[in-house]
Amino acid sequence: MKRVFIALSLLAWTVVSAQAQTSNSPVVSNRIVLVIHGGAGTILKSQMTAEREKAYRDSLTFALKRGYAILKNGGTALDAVEATIKVLEDCPLFNAGKGAVFAHNGKNELDAAIMNGKTLEAGAVAGVTTIKNPISAARSVMEKSGHVMLIGKGAEEFAKGEGIEIVDPSYFYTEERWRSLQKAKKEDSLKAAGKAMKGSAILSNSGQNPDHKFGTVGAVALDRYGNLAAATSTGGMTNKKYGRVGDSPIIGAGTYANNETCAISCTGVGEVFMRLVVAKTVSDLIEFRHYSLQQAAEEVIMHKLGTFQGSGGLIGVDRQGNITMPFNTEGMYRGYMKEDGTVVVKVYAGE
Ligand code: ASP
């Protein structure tokens, strides 16, 4: 009788402790995943030189390896996505940090967001012009400000107070982005004059340009404790209006993470992603409709987005380590690393 009682107690303890292993418990597993994007858009092999393609692939590989090393050494998903984004922000090839595009007023206004899937805490900055790595400022907003989003001068003052690196706005100047702005302005004025050539029109309000490579950067990760995190950073859209904010720093639109569902980072014409609340919708389809990550992401990107003339893509990872990288443009800079440590980097559709 006593033995039966002990056996039953042990069984009860096992059940209770299994229930206590919620998403917040430090359950260590070997499953680690990092997925990144460097923007979607009209990325065609016919328009790419071999050197340029190699430069993109090398930069994506470098960023993946940086974040993956953190996960491999037992670091958190949050640390991994922040470190990965910082590498991409420092690379002039991408539309974030150093390579940010210019707004209509000739300034670089940067947006970024980060989210912790374990706690649903989130942080974002928008319209900042002097923060070298906006993603680190977003993380500080999340952890130290008591708020979710800070904008403009307030965000910059806060970041400075937190010891985050501040640079002169001229740091963000790159010749290539400046030329893109001039081209976009010219196309806009041609259009305004009713002389736009076929296929070269800029739809200035939505920021849609057939030539456009969005170039925003994003990272999502699963760490060995079962936690998810997402981060996105961008310069927005070339020739955007002064003060325009896109989806990237909007929690639920361009960035979202929840341990119970998935971590998502988006890229594309932000106005449509905001209206469709893309990242949270993917999460909701998983939570309330019990879709798989792949089904949910494809539903939103391959079906819904197009019906609203939206273009772009997203990356996602779920708690089981499944990943998704759908896009409805010609290409999306993207890649991932899983527990086997193999680096996978892709650029074009159909790769
Ligand atoms: N989604 C970004 C924005 O609208 C642009 C991009 O993905 O490149 O600001």
Boltz pocket constraint, residues with backbone or C-beta under 6 A from the ligand:
constraints:
  - pocket:
      binder: B
      contacts: [[A, 39], [A, 40], [A, 95], [A, 213], [A, 214], [A, 215], [A, 216], [A, 234], [A, 235], [A, 236], [A, 237], [A, 245], [A, 246], [A, 247], [A, 248], [A, 254], [A, 266], [A, 267], [A, 268], [A, 269], [A, 270], [A, 271], [A, 312]]
      max_distance: 6.0
